[in-house]
Amino acid sequence: MQSYTKENLEEIRQRINDIAIKSGRDSSSIKLLAVSKGFPVKIILEAYNCGQRCFGENRVQELESKASLLPKDIEWHLIGHLQGNKAVKAIEYASWIHSVDSETLLHRLDRLAQEKNKIPKILLEVNISGEENKYGLTPEAVEACARTAKACQNLKFVGLMTMAPYNVDEKQLSEIFSKLRMLRDNLEEKLEIQLQELSMGMSSDYPIAIAEGATIVRIGTAIFGNRLIRN
Ligand SMILES: *Cc1c(COP(=O)(O)O)cnc(C)c1O
């Protein structure tokens, strides 16, 4: 099968650059995270050979098996829901965890990070849209969790993450992304911390997310094509 990984990556990088300029932003402040879940190591290597170094997986087991086969200079991001019993592997393989959504999980990650002598970067996942089938904290619950995250000595709390629904229009998407940004701004002021990262935007909506301040866009399909299994 013909692969378009290289062409897709180049096109997306170009688009990120164009939108950044249009939005008055510096494109070097926007990280392209290639979401490789559901794709084999061979395809990931194609992207790696085009200079891509940041990859995202949503399952710890899949992350572990890929990370142990692939070059060590890859920066792995865990973006899927994390169960407490998988936290130790998550700490071992991911230097970023985007999907932290409880104080219990924060305490566990903090303890494990200390044991493993690591300082992972973590983001709190927020369910802005209020969809029932989504993980993440309600906007109201974020502040308490953020205070705990700030106090965790072995975690580096860097920002917030959200997933927008699929079935909404552009205006609603802008609103969701700008709400995450305002929530972040608010926390920075209240907690007197810097939260640089806003992980928001996927294949279908990343241009809108960048216009609203995304610093990490999580893109799978637009780079690698359609996954056989949706996960
Ligand atoms: C799968 C996934 C993505 C990427 O989705 P695409 O539509 O393939 O770009 C981004 N974020 C999370 C949390 C995901 O699970």
The ligand as a MOL file (V3000), in Angstrom:
LIG
                    3D

  0  0  0     0  0            999 V3000
M  V30 BEGIN CTAB
M  V30 COUNTS 15 15 0 0 0
M  V30 BEGIN ATOM
M  V30 1 C -7.0900 9.4860 18.5410 0
M  V30 2 C -6.8770 10.7180 19.3090 0
M  V30 3 C -6.4540 11.8900 18.6780 0
M  V30 4 C -6.2050 12.0010 17.1920 0
M  V30 5 O -7.3760 11.9080 16.4540 0
M  V30 6 P -7.4000 12.0970 14.8720 0
M  V30 7 O -8.8000 12.4670 14.5760 0
M  V30 8 O -6.9890 10.7980 14.2770 0
M  V30 9 O -6.4340 13.1760 14.5390 0
M  V30 10 C -6.2540 13.0090 19.4840 0
M  V30 11 N -6.4590 12.9780 20.8110 0
M  V30 12 C -6.8610 11.8730 21.4500 0
M  V30 13 C -7.0640 11.9120 22.9240 0
M  V30 14 C -7.0820 10.7020 20.7170 0
M  V30 15 O -7.4940 9.5960 21.3710 0
M  V30 END ATOM
M  V30 BEGIN BOND
M  V30 1 1 1 2
M  V30 2 1 2 3
M  V30 3 2 2 14
M  V30 4 1 3 4
M  V30 5 2 3 10
M  V30 6 1 4 5
M  V30 7 1 5 6
M  V30 8 2 6 7
M  V30 9 1 6 8
M  V30 10 1 6 9
M  V30 11 1 10 11
M  V30 12 2 11 12
M  V30 13 1 12 13
M  V30 14 1 12 14
M  V30 15 1 14 15
M  V30 END BOND
M  V30 END CTAB
M  END
